[in-house]
Amino acid sequence: MCDAEKNQQKLTDKRVIGFFVQYLADQGHPGIEVDAWPDEELPSEIDAIAGPFAIEHTSVDTIPNQRRDGAWFVRVVKPLEDEFRSGLPFRLVLTLPYEGIQTGQDWSRITTALRNWILDEAPKLPIGFHAIKGVPEIPFEFYAAKRSSSLTGLLFGRFAPHDQTLPDRLREQLDRKIKKLSPYKVRNKTTILLVESDDIALMNDGIMWEGLRSAYPDGLPQGLDQIWFADTSIPEEILFIDMTQAVVR
């Protein structure tokens, strides 16, 4: 599980755009397909042209540095999830603080210390929820939920951090993308910004809607016709949600 960062099929930008164009074709624009990938010729160009649409894709972190921090977290815990997937006679969920894994730490020692704790101490815990403090080589407090279940094994998670920076980060990132789209509006293309998130834990269409409303309180930015949210948290069931009305005033 790894806080929804493990066992996900990562989709390339081009595949997401391809699925989106097919969605548009099914929703009233029959026959359209990607006609060109301008950024393959010039990296500063937009991602795709499909019929009357000029499309730019971007992906966002729900919280600052989410992908970087997630990669650090996975480095520490994935070997343990793999080792103890079916090697425990009970179900154990360990929840770490979101910012527990940092640079400057010896991550291999943290992994080893967690492994030793799982082998030596977890079997002694009674069924229930426990705060675990002061474990040698583990520089943070964590929580252990031990359950008697037919679904045995080990899972890791992280507490969601409190963060209010999404609107500002959205505006800074999307403004750069909109500048690339603006010239195509002059060429009578319908300009679309496709904003992707694969975060199943911390993002949904409601959070994105409110983030965009706060990011653009004065209305749709000049040069942009439509803004869409691509929810790729379940790669087999991608959702495309029109967010334009969140920004229109």
N, C-alpha and C positions, 0 to 999 in steps of 0.2 A: 504493500500500500504506500508506504513512505509519503504520507501527507499528500496523496494523489499525484506524486511526482514520479512514481515508478510504474512500470507496466502500462504506460501510455504509448500508443503509436503516434510518433511525431509526424505531422503533416508538413510538407514543404509549402512555401508561399504559393508556388505555381499551382499545386494541387488544390489549395483552398480557393484560389481565384477561379480555377477551372470548375470546381463544384458550384461556386457562386454564379458563374455565367450560365451554367446549366439550370440553376434555380431560376434565374431571370428568364431563361427560355421557357421554362415550364409555367411561369407566372405572367404570361402575356406578351412575351417577346420571342415567338417561335422562330427557330432557325438560327438564332444568333450563336456565335462561337467566338473564341479568341482569335482575332485577326492578326495581332502583332504583340510582341513582347519588347517594347521600346528600350527597357533598361538593359536588355542583353546587348544592344548596340552601343548604348551610352548609359553608364551607371547613374548619372544624374537625372535620367528620364523616369517617367511613370512606369508602373509595372505592366499594364495591359490595355489594349484597345479591343473592344468587342462590340461590333455594330455601332450603334450611336453612343456607346458608353466609353468614357475614359476612366480607368480604375487604378487607384493606388491602394496598396495593402500595407498595413502596419500591425504589429502585435504589441500589446501593452502588458506591463507588470501591474498587478493589483496593488502591490505595495512596493516601495523603492527597493531596487536590487533583488527582486524576488527570484529571478532565474539564477543569478549568481549564488545567492544564499541557499537556494534549493539544491544546487549542485554540490555545495559544501556539505550540506546535511546528508545527501545521498551517499557521498564518499564515506562518511562515518558509519551510517547505519545499514546500508544495503548488504554488506557481507554478513551481518548478523541476521537480517531477515532471511537471507538465503540459507544460512546454516541452520536456523531454528524454525524453518517453515513448518516442519512436521516433527521436530525433535523434542517437543515439550509435552508433558502429560496434562497440560492445562493451557488456557488461552491467556496470553500476556500482552498487554498494550502499554508501551512506554511512551509517554508524552514529554517532549523536551521543550524548553523555552525557545521561542522563535529565533532569538539571536544568540543561542547557546554555542553554536559552532562559529568560531571566528578565526581570522588569520592570526598567526603567532602562537597558536596552540599546536601541540603534537597530536594530530588527529588519529594516528595509528595507536597511540597510547590510550586515547579516549575509547576507541573501538575495543581494544583489549580489555580495558577496565570494565566496560559495559558487558563484554562477554563473560568475564570472571564473575561479575555480580549476578548475571542471569543464571550461571551454573551453580554458584555457591549460595546466593541469598534468596533468589526468587522462589526456589522450592520451599523455603521456610515461611514465606509470607502467607498469612491467612487470606482467604478469598475476600476481595474488596478493593478499595481504592486507598493508595498510600503515597505520602510525600516522602521522597528519598533524598536525604541530605548527607553531605560529608563523605561521599565515596571517594577514596584515594584515586587521583588521576582524572577525576571527572569534575571540571571546574564550574559546575552549576547544579542546582537542585532539579530533580525531575520527578515525574509522577508515574506510578505503576498501578495499573488496573488488572487484577488477577481474577479470572473467571473460570468457573467449572463449566465446560462447554464441550460439545462434540466437535466443534471447530477449534482444535488446538493449534498451538503455534504462536509465533511472535509477530507483532505489528508495531510500527513506530508512527508517531504523529508529532505535530508541533502545535502549540497554542497560537491562535491568530493574533497578530499584533494590532494595537490601536494606531490607526493612521488616518490622517485627514488631508493628505497631500495629493490624492488622485486627481481632482480637478485641475490643479496647477500643472501636474505632470502631463495630463492629457493635452492641455492647451499648448504647452511647450512642444510636445512631440507632434501633435497634429498640425500645428501651424506650419511646420517645416514641410509636411507632406502636401498641405493645401497649396503651398507656393508652386509645387511641381505640377499640380493639376490646373492651376489658373489659366495657363496659355491655351489649354484645350477647350475651355469654356468659350474663349474668343473664336475658336474654330467650330463652334456650334455642336460640340460634344456635351453630353450630360456627364458631369464630373461626379464621381463616386469615390468616397473614402471608405474602405473596408477595414474595420478595426477588429482584430482577432484577440481572443483570450482562450487559453486551454485550461484555465484554473477552475477546477470543479469545486474547490473548497471555499474560495473567497470571492469569486466573481459570479454574477448572474445578470440577466437583462435589466433588472431593477436598479442594481448598483451602477451599471454602465449608463443607464438613462439619467440617473441623478448626477453622476459624474459629468456627463456632457452638458446637462442644464447649467450646472455650476461653472463649468469651464467657459461657456459661451453665453453669459447672461444677456448680451445685447443682440443675440440672434445668430443666424447662420453666417459664417464668415464669407466674405466676398470671394468668388471663384469656386465655391463649392455648391453643388446642387443637392446631393444626397449623402447621408452618412449611415452606414450599416454596421451592425455588430455581428461578427461571426463567432459563435460559441462552438469551439472545437474540443471541449472537455471530454466528449464521448466521440471519438473519431468515426465510429460507425453510424452516428446520428448527428451530423452537424446541423446546427440551427442558424438561420440567417434572419435577423430581426432589423427592420427599418427603424432607425433612430432619428430620422430627420426631424420629426415633430418635437423631439426633446429640445431641439435647438432653435427651431423657427419661433419667432415672436410676432 
